[in-house]
Amino acid sequence: MKHSLFSVSRRAIGLLLAGALSPMTFAQTPSSDGYVLDKVVQVSRHGVRPPTESNEKLLTKVTQRQWPTWLVPLGNLTGHGYTGAVEMGRYRGAVLRHAGLIAQRCPDAKHLLVHASPLQRTKATAQALLDGMFPGCGLQPTYVAGKQDALFQANEMSFAALDAEKAKAQILKALGGSVEAAQKRYAPFEETLREVACLPDVNCAYGHEPWQLVQNEKGRFSIKGLSAGANMGEVFRLEYSQGLPLEQVAFGHARTAAEVSSLMVLTKAKYDYLNDIPYIASRGASELMNQISLALKQGTPLAPKDTTGAPPDVPLMLLVAHDTNISYLRTMLGFSWKLGDYIDNNIPPVGTLQFERYKEVKTGAYFLRIAFEAQSMDQIRDLTPLRGTAKPLSSDFKSANDCRATRVGLLCPLKDAIATVDHNIDPTALTPYRFSPMP
């Protein structure tokens, strides 16, 4: 089985790299509508992985059932996930070259920064994106030693600690007043997941546990009871995206992308009530948003005179993170999206929040496009080459009132867009930060 999985990955990578040599057609040109792309900051989620060890343990416990076996350690990027990320990197590289942002040759540290969260799945995804964008260049991402990086794990670090009472009050407000009332509203969805995951005549605890709002030793809140259903939906989506046989996806109960998403209602609820809380998001992602903001201001009249703590001024900065990070950024911006068969505001594997800065040739004015882009669930499952009409799903964000619809997307005046970016940065949740140079 292990040989079979990696054989598939090698064949798929061969097809994708062959596709990279084929001509691609894009609607945009380097100065389409008179705008030139001069800087990009993108934050990408890691690729397809098995459930984490804690999630696997929880789901096995509450369902009393054996879940599918994966061929990599729990929580690690799979070979399939690596291949899908390579293709997303190849596609993004082709788009950015067509726009004139990056050259055909291998870049150096003056042109590129790729930094990953220090977990295996994020580091490996960053490597895959680099291999797709710059094949044969031998580039490697940077990451900190240890398990915590202030950009990505701020919600677990003391400098961004939560006021527990304030956080709890906002969570309860989002829940509609109480955890008990929310659980009653979601009872039909818990019953659906129980029918999917529990075998008849087995002592299956799932769906019988009262929800309870708790805070762990790292300061993060969770809703005990909801967590199992939320993780279940995410695992079903990962099983489908990984390309597992359909009889194994959701134990044979989800044979299409739409059916998988129908089992992710509680996954969305977890984000609605824990991640998409303004106060929690601001505490957890101000450090990350601040670095994004500093990067986008570089080289413009908005750049601060004191550049201490700013990232390297490069045309392309790629940060590889987690869905939690992107959900916090989305909440801070007030950005919502609906892509294809995915549930609202879903962040699929290698889903990317993009900040693209353009300069109008005629006036010299700067504009910002903010968009979220992701492969469809079937594109990830089938490892579809992204060329021709097969492109990722995408949604643009109106970050200011005076935005312009152009061939390159929705462009908003940089000054106004940056005001939106900066609006919910909490200065008390920042810490000095410095990127390491690319190796």
N, C-alpha and C positions, 0 to 999 in steps of 0.2 A: 504493500500500500504506500509506504513512504517513497519508494522508487517511482511509483505511478504519479504521485502528486508532483514531484519535482520534474518528472519528464514532461508533464503538461505545462509546467511553468516555463521550461526551456523552449518548448515549441512555440508557446504564446509569445515569449520575449522575441524569438526569432521573427515571428510574423510582424510584431510591432516595430522592430528595428528595420525590417524590410519596408514597412509602411512609411517609416521616417524618410526613406529615400525617394518616395513618390511625391510628385508636386501636390501642394495643398492650395485650396482656394479660400480666401477670406474676403468678407465684404469690405473690411477696412483697408486703407492704404496708410503709409507712414504719416501723411499729413491730411488724412480724410477730413473733409469739412473745414480745413484750415487749422486743425489742432495737431500738435505733436506730443506724443507720449514721452515724458522725460523722467518719470520716477514711479516705481511700483513698490508697495509694501503689501505682502500677502501673508495671511495666517491660515495655515492648512491643518486639518485634522489628520491624525495618523490613518493608515489603511486598515484593511480587514484583519481582525484578530479573533482568537477564541475568547470566551468569557474569561474574566480575571479569576484568580484562584478563590477569592472571597465570594464572588458571584456564583461560581460553580458549586461551591460548598453550600451556599444558601439555597440554590434551586434544587439541588439533590435532596437536601433536608426537607423542604416544604412539599416536594412532590413525591418523595420516596420512589424515584424513578431514575434509571440510568440515562444520562444525556449523551448526545453524540460525542465520540472520541475525536479529538483533533490531533494533528501530527506535529505540532510545535508546542512548546510550553505554554501554559495558560497565560493569556494576556499579551503574548508576543505576536509580532507581525507574521502572517503566513506567507508562503511562497506566492500564492494567488494574490494576496494583498500587495506584495512587493511589485508584482507584474502590473496590477492595476494602477499603482502609483507611478511606475515608470511611464505608462502611457499618458497619464495626466501630466506628468512633467514634460514629456515629448510634445504634447499638444500646446501647453503653455509656452514652452520654448519657441515653438514655431510661430505662435501669435506674437510674442514679444520681439522676435527677429523681424517679422513682417512689419511691425510698428516702428522698427528702427531703434528699439531700446537696447537690445543686446546684439553683439556682433556674431558672425558665423564662427569665429575662432574661439578658443578656450578663454574664458575671462580670468582676470586676476583679482586680487583683494581690493583693488580700486573700483571694481565694477560690481561686486557681488558679495553679499553676506547671507549665509544659510545657517540658522541656529535652531537647535531642536531642544525640546524638553528632554531631561536625562533618563527617560525610560527606553527600554529596548524598542518598543513599537514605534516611538516617535523618532528615535535616532535612525532606525532602519528605513522608515518612510522618507526621512530627509535624504538619506543616501539614494533611495530609489528615485525621488524627484530629481536629484542632481544627475543621476545616470540617464534619466530620460531627457532632461533639458540639455545636458552637455555630454553626450556619449563619447567615451574614449578620453575624456579630459582628466580622469582620476581625481576629481574634486571630492572633498569630504566636508561634512557639516561640523560646526562647532557645538559644544554642549558643556555644561559644568560638570565637575566631579560630584559624586554623591547622588542623592535622590530628589533634591529640592533646588529649584531655580526660582528666584523671585519673580521672574516673568510669568511662569506657568503654575507654580504652586503657592502663590501669594496667599490663597485662601487657607493654607495650612501653616502659615508663618506668622510670628508674633507681630511684625510691623503692620500687618493688615488685619489684625484680630477683630472679631465682631463684638459689638455691644449686644449681648445675648438677648436682652429684653427688647431692644429695638428690632432686631432681626425676627424674633418670635412674633412680635406684634404685626409686622408686615406679612409674614407667612400666614398667620391666622386670618388676616384681612383678605389675602388672596384665596384662601380656602373657603371663604364665605362665612367666617365666624368661628368655625370649629372643625377639628379633624373628623369627628363623628359624623357631622352633616355631610362633609365631602365624601366620606366612605359610602354613605347611603346613596349618593348620586352615582357613584361608580360601581355599585353592586352588580348591575347587569354585565359589566365588562370583566369584573372579577370572576363571575360565574362562567363567562365564555372561556377565559383562560383556564379555569378549573377543568372544564370539559375537554380542552385541548391537551393539557399537561398531565392530568391525573387519570390513572387507570381505574376501571371499575373494581369495586370490592377491595380497594387498597386504602389504607389509613392515610389519606392525603390531607395534610394540614393546610394546603394553600387555599386562601379565600375565607378561612375561618378565624383569622387573627385580626383583632381590632387594631386599627391604625393608631400609631402613637408618635408624636413629635419628640425627637430626641436630639441631643447634641453630643458629639463624640469628644474624645480627649484632644483632638486637633482643632476643635472649635466649629466643625462643620455640622450643619443640621441635616437630618434625614427623617423620613416618615416610615417608621417600622411598620411593616405590613404592606405599604405601597411599594417599597423598594423591590420586593420579590417580583411583583407583577411588572414593574417598570423594567427590571433587568431581563425578565422573560421575553418581553417584546423586543428588546435590543438584541438578545441572543438569536431570536428567530430571524431577525433581519440580517445578522451576521452569517447565519447558516445559509440563507438564500444567496447572499452576496458572495460567499466563499465558493458557491457552486456545488454544495452538497446535493446528493440525490434528493429529489422532491419528496420521496417517502420518509426522509429524515428531517426535512425542514418543518419545524413546528409539529413533529411527530406525524407528518403527512397531512396536516390540516391547512397548509398554505402553499398553493401551487403556482401562484402568480405574485407579482410585486404588490398589486392592490390588496390581495388577501393577507400578505405579510403586514402591510401598513394597518389593516383593520384590527390587527392584534397588538398594535402599539399605542392604543389610547392611554393606557396607564403610563407608558414611557413619556408621552407628552405631558401627562399630569404631573409627573415628577419634576419636569423642567418648569412647568407653569408655577408650581408652588415652592420650589427650592432654588432654582437657578435664575429664573426670570423675575427676581425680586430686586427692585432698584437698589436698595441699600446693600444687599448681599453682593450684587453684581459689581457695584462701584468699589466696594472694599476688595473684592477678589480680582479685579482686572484693571484698576487704575494704573498700576505699574506698567502693565502691558500697553494700555491705551496711551499712556504718556510717552512711551518710546515710539509708538506709531506716529503720534502727533509731532514729536520733535523731528522725526525723519521726514515727514511731509512738508515741514516748514523750511527745511534746509535749502539754501540757495534762493530763497524768496524774501520779499520784504517782511514776512512774518517771522523770520528766524530770529531767535533771541540773541542778544549781543554776547551773553555768556553761554558758551557751548559746552560747558562742563556737564558731563552726564549724558550728552547726546550720543546717539549711535554713529558709526562710521557713515559718512555721506557717500552712499553708493546708489547707482541707478536702480538696483534690484535688491530688496531685502526680503528674504523668505524665512518665515518663522513656522516651525512645525510643532503643533500643540495638541490639545485635547478638545473634545466637544464642550466640556465645561468652560474652557477659556473663550471659545467662540460664542457660546450662549451668553456669557457675561458681556462680551463686547456688543453683541446684538441688542441686549437689553439696554446698555448704556447709550447706544445710538438711537434706540426706538425703531429699529429696523425689523420688519417682518417679511417672510417670504412663504410661498407655496410652490414647490417644484415637483412636477410630474405626479407620480403615485405616492410620493412621500407625504407624511403627515405635516401639518403646518410647522414651520420653523425648524424642521428636522435638519440635523447636521450629519450627513452620510460620511462614510470613510473617504478621506482625502477631500472632503468638502472644504472650500476655500473662501474666506472673506478677503476681498481684494480692495485695495486703496490705490487708485491709479490717478496720478497727477498729470494733467495736460497743460500745454502752453499754447495760447492762440497766436498763430504766426503774425497776423495783422496787427494786433494790439499789444502783444506781450503779456496779456493777462493770464493768470493761472486759474485752472478749474480742477475739480476733483470728481472722479467717478468712484462711487462705493457700490460694490456688487457682491453677491454670493453666487458661487458656481460649484456645481457638483456633477459627477457622472450619475446617470440614472441607475436604479437598482439592477436593471437588466444589463446595462453596459458594464457594470462591475462584475456581475455574475458571468457574463459571456466574454469578458475581456475584449470588448468591442474596440477596434481601432477608431480613434476620434479623428476622422477626416471626412471631407465632403459634407454630406448632410448629417452625418453622425457626430454631433457636437455635444458638449455637456449642457446640462440645464443651467439657466442663469436668471437672476433677478436683480434689478437695479434699485437703489435706495435714493429717494428724494431727500437730500440732507439740507436743503435750503429752499426758499421760495422761488428764487430767480434761476431755475435750472433749465437747461436746454437739451432737447432731444436731438442727438446727432448720430451719425453712422457708428461712432465708437461707443455709444451708450448715453446715459443721462449724465450730463456734465453740469456741476453746480459751482458757482464762484468759490474759489479756494477759501477766501476769508470767511464767508458765511458757513461753508462746509466744516472748516476747522473749528468754528464756534460750536457746532454740533458735536464734533469729536471731543472737544475739551469740556463740554458743558457738565458732564457728570464725573469728571476726574476728581477724586478726593485727595487733596494735597496731604492729608494726614495718613494716607495709605500708600505713600511712596517711600522708596529707599534708594540710596545711591546705587547705580548700576553701571557696569562696564562690560561691553562685548569683547571677547577674545578675537584676535585676527584669524581669518581663514587659514587653515594649514596648507 
